Amino acid sequence: MAATMKKPVSFVLMAVLALVLAVPAFAATWTHSYKFYYNGAEDSHSSSFIAGPATIDNSTGKVTIKLTGNYFPELVKDGVTYYGSYSSGVTTFVFPGSDSADIPISLHVVVAPFHDDWYDLDIHWD
């Protein structure tokens, strides 16, 4: 009987190990390139401030984007304001979302004293 139990127990242990190794894949953090779209088309000027791909954290449901410069104090997504954090030439925003669809935002751009406007943009995934 001991010999016949070894195979099912070994199979169960291997199946459990496979599941344990698979779970982190679903809770992974990855990057995804994007561009800013304005009125349904890429806006090359806005996109030129993108400081690399977005980070998508599936375990927390958060998206992180980084923009070059200290010109972006805040953005609004789904009626909620998210404030940028500026450090070493880059402004970072973290907000809820995923890369399953484009994300509409309003981005506040300030270049004092000449420019202070809001832009309705879409984060368009490449």
C-alpha angles and dihedrals in degrees: 000000000000091000092052092050094054095070097050092043092049091048092050092049091050091049092050091048090050091052092048090053093046097053095071089054089063093045093048130134116225140164128246127188118233144172132209115251123200119193091350098309134087114272104212094190094055092040091054088072094059108116098202138310123326120256115233117199109194093185093060099026091235133139121204121200128180126205127190116244138025095269100104114074096166149351132206123221122176090349094305122114119227118190122220122238112218122207135148095354096312132100114210126201126189120189140149116279148091139230094251091102139004114284119225114215140165110226121202112217121192125181100166130249097003107043135035114154144135121234126200104220138163123225097227115197117225 
